[in-house]
Amino acid sequence: MFNHILLASDGSEYAIRACEKALILAENNPNAKITMLYVVDGATSKADATHYWSASELDKSRKEKLTISERKIKQAHIAYEIKILHGDPGPTIVKFANEHDVDICVIGSRGLNSLQEMVLGSVSHKVAKRANCPVMIVK
């Protein structure tokens, strides 16, 4: 049974599908907790800084990307928390998973940054190769 589920999310369509699978893993488990992790990479951080005037607006904007998934988790009455970290998404997700006793990591097969995936390899592939826990990649 999976008690601590890491949901890597960027608000994309694939991330929302991954959320739905995480909920299936958590259902009927009163000990289940989902940690929704959003990693802001350098390019996103620079672009965001030019669009928002204050840190609170920026934080609000980032959390809005996770709104649909958060609503689904709340409706399922599953314990959850949201973490927003900065760094290269693949290694940051792996580091979080390996350091926080995660039972499974659920991640979409594609995210919002298609160019980065084509050039550097997908984030989900990096996580699957390096995480110490099982990884579910959702199409």
C-alpha positions in Angstrom: 0.0 0.0 0.0 1.2 3.5 -0.8 1.1 5.9 2.1 3.3 8.8 0.9 2.5 9.6 -2.8 4.6 12.2 -4.5 2.7 13.9 -7.4 5.1 15.8 -9.6 2.9 18.5 -11.2 3.3 21.5 -13.5 -0.5 22.0 -14.1 -0.3 20.4 -17.6 -2.9 18.1 -19.0 -0.6 15.1 -18.3 -0.1 16.3 -14.7 -3.8 16.4 -14.2 -4.1 12.8 -15.5 -1.2 11.8 -13.1 -3.2 13.4 -10.3 -6.2 11.1 -11.1 -4.0 8.1 -10.9 -2.5 9.2 -7.6 -6.0 9.5 -6.3 -6.7 5.9 -7.3 -3.6 4.8 -5.4 -4.7 6.8 -2.3 -8.3 5.7 -2.2 -9.4 3.5 0.6 -6.2 4.1 2.4 -6.8 6.3 5.5 -3.0 6.7 5.9 -2.5 8.1 2.4 -1.0 11.5 1.9 -0.2 13.2 -1.4 2.6 15.7 -1.7 2.1 17.8 -4.8 5.5 19.0 -6.0 5.9 21.9 -8.5 9.5 22.7 -9.5 10.2 26.1 -11.0 13.1 26.0 -13.4 15.4 28.9 -14.2 13.7 29.9 -17.4 10.2 29.8 -15.8 11.5 31.8 -12.9 13.0 34.6 -15.1 9.8 34.8 -17.2 7.6 34.9 -14.1 9.7 37.7 -12.6 9.1 40.0 -15.6 5.3 39.4 -15.4 4.6 39.9 -11.7 5.3 42.8 -9.5 5.4 41.2 -6.1 6.4 37.9 -4.6 2.8 37.3 -3.4 1.5 37.7 -6.9 4.1 35.3 -8.2 3.4 32.7 -5.5 -0.4 33.0 -6.3 0.3 32.5 -10.0 2.3 29.4 -9.4 -0.3 27.9 -7.1 -3.0 28.6 -9.7 -1.3 26.2 -12.0 -2.1 23.5 -9.5 -5.7 24.5 -8.8 -7.4 21.7 -10.8 -5.3 18.9 -9.2 -5.7 20.5 -5.7 -9.5 20.6 -6.2 -9.6 16.9 -7.2 -7.5 15.9 -4.1 -9.8 17.9 -1.8 -12.9 16.4 -3.3 -11.5 12.9 -2.7 -10.8 13.9 1.0 -7.1 12.8 0.8 -4.5 14.5 3.0 -2.2 16.6 0.9 0.4 19.3 0.9 1.9 21.5 -1.9 5.6 22.1 -2.2 7.1 24.6 -4.6 10.8 24.2 -5.2 13.3 25.8 -7.5 15.8 24.0 -9.7 16.1 21.6 -12.6 12.9 19.6 -12.5 14.2 16.1 -13.0 17.0 16.2 -10.4 14.9 18.2 -7.9 12.0 15.7 -8.0 14.5 12.8 -7.6 16.2 14.5 -4.7 12.9 15.2 -3.0 11.6 11.7 -3.5 14.8 10.1 -2.2 15.1 12.3 0.9 11.4 12.2 2.0 10.6 8.5 2.3 8.2 8.6 -0.7 6.5 5.3 -1.4 5.7 6.1 -5.1 6.2 9.0 -7.5 3.4 9.7 -10.0 4.3 12.0 -12.9 2.9 12.8 -16.3 4.7 11.6 -19.4 4.9 15.2 -20.8 4.8 18.6 -19.2 4.4 22.2 -20.2 7.9 22.6 -21.6 7.9 20.5 -24.8 11.1 21.9 -26.2 13.1 21.0 -23.1 11.8 17.5 -23.3 12.9 17.0 -26.9 16.3 18.5 -26.4 17.3 17.3 -22.9 15.1 14.2 -22.5 11.9 14.1 -20.5 11.7 14.9 -16.9 9.7 11.7 -16.3 12.4 9.6 -17.9 15.1 11.2 -15.6 12.9 10.6 -12.5 12.2 7.0 -13.5 16.0 6.3 -13.9 17.1 7.9 -10.7 14.4 7.7 -8.0 14.8 5.1 -5.3 11.0 4.5 -5.2 8.6 3.1 -7.9 7.7 5.7 -10.5 4.3 5.7 -12.3 4.5 7.6 -15.6 1.0 8.6 -16.8 0.2 9.1 -20.5 
